[in-house]
Amino acid sequence: MAIMRTSALLCGALFGISATAGGLSVDTRENILKSASAVAGDLVALSKDGAYPDSPGRLTNYSYWEGAQVMSSLIDYWHKTKDSTFNDMARDAITFQAAEDTFMPANLRPSYLANEDQCRWGLAAMLAAEDRFPEPSKEGQQWVSIAQEVYDMQKARIDEDKWCDGGLRWAIDASHHGWGTKNGTL
């Protein structure tokens, strides 16, 4: 069972891409595939046009986690359609972001990056593992090991104290404005 399911159409809605504006239709399987392809193409265009030039997968004018949602949508698109057009982009973006301290870019720490940002990227890697998305080309790097590393890092951050019954803080660093917020409790 997949941990996270998105679709190109759903993610397109998140980024304001309208499935009806372009005359897209979902009344037949063929039209669904055409529509999904069109929206996935729009997501890729958004990602390329709005990407940091030196940081594949990271979108300007969007939160860090939203780049992970786009990549998850492209994985989901491939899984459902078997169209591998966007596989290289998704694989390269996830592995690039994972390479910098497992989805914790130095330029986003400590004031901006939150556990949910890292988690979304980790879930993209987990989705890739679950869907048997082509493994990264970098030797020794695998989707499961990337996701496991995120899990291990976040598990180590769980508050064992009794403040709000323990749990994972929203922020990673105490200097972050969200340090007092918890994402959940144990």
C-alpha positions as CSV (number, residue, x, y, z in Angstrom):
1,M,0.0,0.0,0.0
2,A,1.4,3.4,-0.9
3,I,2.2,5.9,1.8
4,M,1.3,8.8,-0.3
5,R,-0.7,9.0,-3.5
6,T,-0.9,12.1,-5.7
7,S,-1.6,12.4,-9.3
8,A,-0.5,14.8,-12.0
9,L,-4.0,16.2,-12.1
10,L,-4.2,16.7,-8.4
11,C,-0.8,18.3,-8.2
12,G,-1.6,20.5,-11.1
13,A,-4.6,21.8,-9.2
14,L,-2.2,22.6,-6.3
15,F,-0.1,24.8,-8.6
16,G,-3.1,26.4,-10.3
17,I,-3.0,24.4,-13.5
18,S,-6.5,24.1,-14.7
19,A,-7.6,20.8,-16.3
20,T,-10.6,22.5,-17.8
21,A,-8.9,25.6,-19.2
22,G,-6.9,23.6,-21.8
23,G,-9.9,21.6,-23.0
24,L,-8.7,18.5,-21.1
25,S,-11.1,15.7,-20.6
26,V,-11.4,12.7,-18.3
27,D,-14.3,10.9,-19.9
28,T,-12.3,8.0,-21.5
29,R,-9.1,6.2,-20.6
30,E,-7.4,7.7,-23.6
31,N,-8.5,11.2,-22.6
32,I,-7.4,10.7,-19.1
33,L,-3.9,9.7,-20.3
34,K,-3.8,12.7,-22.6
35,S,-5.0,15.0,-19.8
36,A,-2.5,13.6,-17.3
37,S,0.3,14.0,-19.8
38,A,-0.7,17.6,-20.5
39,V,-0.8,18.5,-16.8
40,A,2.4,16.6,-16.1
41,G,4.0,18.5,-18.9
42,D,2.8,21.8,-17.4
43,L,4.2,20.7,-14.0
44,V,7.6,20.0,-15.7
45,A,7.4,23.4,-17.4
46,L,6.6,25.1,-14.1
47,S,9.5,23.2,-12.5
48,K,12.0,24.2,-15.2
49,D,10.9,27.8,-15.5
50,G,10.6,28.3,-11.8
51,A,13.5,26.2,-10.6
52,Y,16.6,27.4,-8.9
53,P,19.3,26.9,-11.6
54,D,21.7,25.1,-9.3
55,S,19.1,23.1,-7.4
56,P,17.0,20.6,-9.4
57,G,13.6,20.1,-7.9
58,R,13.6,23.2,-5.9
59,L,11.0,25.8,-7.1
60,T,11.3,29.5,-6.7
61,N,8.2,31.2,-5.2
62,Y,7.1,27.9,-3.6
63,S,7.9,26.2,-0.3
64,Y,10.7,23.6,-0.4
65,W,8.2,20.7,0.1
66,E,6.2,21.7,-3.0
67,G,9.1,20.6,-5.2
68,A,8.8,17.2,-3.6
69,Q,5.1,17.1,-4.4
70,V,5.8,17.8,-8.0
71,M,8.4,15.0,-8.1
72,S,6.0,12.6,-6.4
73,S,3.4,13.5,-8.9
74,L,5.8,12.7,-11.7
75,I,6.5,9.3,-10.1
76,D,2.8,8.6,-9.7
77,Y,2.2,9.7,-13.3
78,W,4.8,7.2,-14.6
79,H,3.5,4.5,-12.3
80,K,-0.1,4.9,-13.6
81,T,0.7,5.6,-17.3
82,K,4.0,3.8,-17.9
83,D,5.1,7.0,-19.7
84,S,8.8,7.5,-18.7
85,T,9.1,10.9,-20.3
86,F,9.7,12.7,-17.0
87,N,11.6,10.0,-15.1
88,D,15.0,11.5,-15.4
89,M,13.9,14.8,-14.1
90,A,12.2,13.3,-11.1
91,R,15.1,10.9,-10.3
92,D,17.7,13.6,-10.7
93,A,15.8,16.1,-8.6
94,I,15.2,13.7,-5.7
95,T,18.7,12.4,-5.6
96,F,20.2,16.0,-5.9
97,Q,18.1,17.2,-3.0
98,A,18.9,14.0,-1.0
99,A,22.6,14.5,-1.5
100,E,22.7,17.7,0.6
101,D,22.4,16.3,4.1
102,T,19.3,14.2,3.2
103,F,16.9,16.9,2.1
104,M,18.3,19.6,4.5
105,P,19.9,22.2,2.3
106,A,22.3,24.4,4.3
107,N,20.8,27.6,2.8
108,L,17.4,26.8,4.3
109,R,18.6,25.9,7.7
110,P,17.9,26.8,10.5
111,S,15.4,29.5,10.0
112,Y,13.3,28.1,7.1
113,L,13.5,24.3,6.9
114,A,10.9,22.3,8.9
115,N,10.5,18.6,9.5
116,E,7.6,18.5,7.1
117,D,9.8,19.8,4.3
118,Q,12.3,17.0,4.8
119,C,9.5,14.5,5.3
120,R,7.8,15.3,1.9
121,W,11.1,14.6,0.1
122,G,11.5,11.4,2.1
123,L,8.0,10.3,1.1
124,A,8.9,11.0,-2.5
125,A,11.8,8.6,-2.1
126,M,9.5,6.1,-0.4
127,L,6.9,6.4,-3.2
128,A,9.7,5.7,-5.7
129,A,10.7,2.6,-3.7
130,E,7.1,1.4,-3.5
131,D,6.3,1.9,-7.1
132,R,9.7,0.4,-8.2
133,F,10.7,3.6,-9.9
134,P,14.0,3.2,-11.6
135,E,16.7,3.4,-9.0
136,P,19.2,6.3,-8.9
137,S,22.2,5.9,-11.1
138,K,24.6,7.0,-8.3
139,E,26.2,3.8,-7.0
140,G,25.1,2.9,-3.5
141,Q,22.1,5.2,-3.5
142,Q,18.7,3.5,-3.4
143,W,15.2,4.8,-2.8
144,V,14.6,2.7,0.3
145,S,17.9,3.8,1.9
146,I,17.2,7.5,1.2
147,A,13.7,7.1,2.8
148,Q,15.2,5.2,5.8
149,E,17.7,7.9,6.4
150,V,15.0,10.5,6.6
151,Y,13.0,8.3,9.0
152,D,16.1,7.7,11.2
153,M,16.9,11.5,11.3
154,Q,13.4,12.4,12.2
155,K,13.0,9.6,14.8
156,A,16.1,11.0,16.5
157,R,14.3,14.4,16.8
158,I,11.2,13.1,18.5
159,D,10.8,14.7,21.9
160,E,10.7,12.1,24.6
161,D,9.6,14.6,27.2
162,K,6.0,15.0,28.3
163,W,5.4,18.4,26.6
164,C,2.4,17.7,24.5
165,D,3.0,14.0,25.1
166,G,6.2,14.0,23.1
167,G,6.1,14.0,19.3
168,L,7.9,15.6,16.5
169,R,8.3,19.4,16.5
170,W,7.4,21.3,13.3
171,A,10.7,23.0,13.3
172,I,14.1,21.3,13.2
173,D,16.1,24.0,15.0
174,A,15.2,25.8,18.3
175,S,15.8,29.2,16.6
176,H,13.0,28.6,14.1
177,H,9.8,30.4,14.7
178,G,7.9,27.1,14.6
179,W,9.8,25.4,17.4
180,G,6.8,25.4,19.8
181,T,4.5,23.7,17.3
182,K,4.2,19.9,17.1
183,N,3.2,17.9,14.0
184,G,1.8,15.1,16.0
185,T,2.0,13.2,19.2
186,L,3.1,9.7,20.1
